[in-house]
Amino acid sequence: MKRSMGVNSGLELITLPFGHQLRLDIIERHNTMAIGIAVDILGCTGNLEERVATLNRIIQVAVELKDSMGDLYAFSAVMKALEMPQVSRLEQTWTTLRHCYTQTAILYEKQLKPFSKALHEGRETTSVPQNIITVPLLMPLVTLLERQAVVFDGMDVWENTDQSCEIMLKHLATARSIAQNASLYSTNAERTLHGFRPDAEMSEVFKTEFQMRLLWGSKGAQVNQSERYEKFNQILTALSRKLEPPLTKQTEQ
């Protein structure tokens, strides 16, 4: 890569025109992670307590990714899943979470959501200490550079605000910082993972290609991205409505 592209890391490559395929892969992985997490929640078709316990654990994962691991990319994928309309509409589930896991619910509402929103608006990028970040927030930048590849709404917050140009400039400035600090992030990751021994047999599970085959099947994974996401969006909606049917005028009366 250094010889052919003149860059030292993928974090530099994503800022350049010939980083197109890498940016697409990053978007694919982010969406796949978010969908998988949403399936974890919506797939809990048993009792309510089981689903709430799963939701609690996923929020705890988001906390660890943000505070302990410094992985803002994975953190944003978890938050995207939790903020999907199919998950956020589960009123009974969230109400039970507030009753059974009050501290987790408060942490999500008062810290994680505001922090995530500020990150995507470019307001928190400088407040996060560089010496704890292992993987920086990437989605605003790659989304901005690959507009045609984005399917799910919600990542383009800069287009729905009066400060849209200012937000875009902040993300572009952050991209320069990400490229400059690539070696620092690598050092941070090595320090954070010190003593960790990966399971070779489990490593396949974390590959984007495996997750795509798991969600869509071998043939389905080769279908056009927009079509794949649209179909799975319909599945998530059906699962959500099965868990908590939408109120009708008759039930409201």
N, C-alpha and C positions, 0 to 999 in steps of 0.2 A: 504493500500500500504506500509506504514512504517513497519507494522508487517511482511508482507509476503515477501517483497523485500528488506527491509533494506535501503530504500532511502526516502528522504524528499520531492522530487518533480519530476515531469516528466523531468525536465531539467537534473537531475542526471540520471534518468532511460535511457534516449536515448544514454548515453555513455556506457551502459553495454550490455552484450550479450543478457540478457532476456528483453531488451527494443526493441526487433525486431518488435513486432506488433505496438508499438507506433511510431517507425520510419516509418513504412509503412503508418500509418495513417497520419503522418505529410506530407509525400510526396504526398499522395492522396489529402489532403486538399490544398496543395500549387498548384498542377497542376489544381485542380478544380477551385480555385480562378482565376488563370491565364486564363483558358479557358473562364470562365464567363465574365471576363473583355474584352477579345478579342471579344466575342460575342456582348458585349455592343457596341463596335466600328463597327465591321463588320455588325452588324444587323441594323445599321442606313442606310437603303436603300433609304431614301428620298433625300433631297437636300444635297449638299456638306456642306453648312453652318451648318446644324444640326450635321453632323458627326464631323466636326472640333470642334464645341462647346463641343461635348461629349469628344473628345480627350483632349481638354483643361482642362475639369473638372477632368478627370482621372489623368492627370499629376499633377494637383493641389492636388489631394488626395495623390499621391506619395510624394509630398513635405511635406504635413502635417504628414504623417506617419513617415517620416524621421526626421523632425525637431521638431514637436510638440508632437507627440505620442511616439516616440522612438521605434516604432514597425518595426524592420528591417526584420522580417520574412514576414510580410504583404507587406512591401515596396518591397522586392525582388520578390514577386508574381506579383505585379503591373508592375514592370520593365520587368519581364519575358514576360508578355502579350504584352507590348509595343514593345518589341524586337523580337516578333515572326515574322517570314518571311512574314506571311499573312498580318500583320499590317504594318511592316516596309517598305513593297514594295509599299504602297499606296502613290506614289510620289505626286500626285495632292493634296491629303489630307494634307500631311506634308508641302507642299509648301504654301498652303492656311493658315495653322496654323502659319507659319512664317510671313505671311502678316497681318493676323487678330489678332494674339496673339503673337506678337514678343517677349515679355518678357518671356512668358511661353516656347516658343521654345528655346530661349537662355538658360534658366534655365535647360531645359531637356538635351540639347546637351553639355553644358559647365560644369554642376554640377552633375546632377542626373546620367547620363550615366557613366562618369568617376568614380564617387563614387561607383556605383554598381559594375563596373568592378574591382575596387580595393578591394572591400569587398570580392568578390568571389576569388580573388587571394591572400587573406590574408594580404593585405597591409594596410587596413584601420581599422582593428579590434581594434587596440590599440589607435587609434586617436579619437574614439567615446567615449565621457565621459560616464563612467559606471553609473553615477547618473541620466542619462536621458533615458537609455535603459529600456524598459518595456518587450519587447520580442526580444532576440538576433537573429542574423542570424543563422539559423539552417540547411539550405539546403546543404551547402558543407559537413558538418559532416554526416548527415543522408544519403546523396548521396554516400559518400565514404564508409559507413558501409553497405549500401544496394544496391550494384551495379546492381543487377539483377532487381531491382524494377524501375529503372529509364528508362523512355521511351523517353521523349523529350531531344534533344541534347542541348548543351549550358551550362549545369551546371558543366560539367567535364573539366573546363578550365585547370586544372592542368595536364591533359594528352596531351595538345597541346602546351606545352612550355618547354624550356630547364630547367626551374626552377621547374619542376613538383614535385620532392621530397621535395624541400624546401617549396613549397606551401602546400603540404599534411601535413608536420610537423607543419606548422603554424596553420592549421585548427585543428589538434589534440591538439596542445597547447591551442587553443581557446576553445576547448571542455572542457578541464580541468578548464579553467577560468569560463566558463558558469555554470558548476556544482557547483563551489565554490561560485558564485555570485547569485545563484538562489533566495535566500531570499531577496537580494538587488533589483533584478528585480521585485519581488512581491511588495516590498515597493514602488518602483517607479510607478508601475501600479496603486496601491491604491491612491497615491498622484495625478497622472494624471487624474484619473477617479473620483476624489472627487466631489461629488455633482451630478454626472451622475446617472440618473434613467433609467435603461433599460426597454424596452417595452417587456413585457412577450410574447405578441402575435407575435412580430417580431423576437424573439430569435430563433425560429425554422428556419427562413430563413437563418441564419448564420451557421447552422449546416452542416457539410460535407455531411451527409447522405441525407439531403434535396437537397443540390446542385447537388449531384449525380443523384437523382431521377429526378430533373428538367432538367438536361442535357441529360440523357440517358433513362429516364423512369424507372419504378419499376423493370421490367424484365431486361432491358439493363444494369442497375447498377450492376447486379449480374454477368455480363459477365466478362471474363478475362480482366485484366487491360490493357494489351498491345493491345488487340483487340478493346477495347473501345476507347483508345486514338488514335489509327490509324484511326478509322472510323471518329472520330470527327475532326481529322487533315484534312481529306479529305473534310469535310463539311466546315471548315474554309477556305480552299484553294478555294473551289467553291464560297463561299461568297465574298472572296477577288477579285477573277477574275471577278465576276459579277459587283462589284463596279468600278473596273478599269481593263478592259480587257488587257491582256498582248499584247505588241506590236508584230506584225508579220512583216515579211520582206516586205509584200505588203504595210502595213500602214507606215512603216519606209520610204519607197520610196515615 
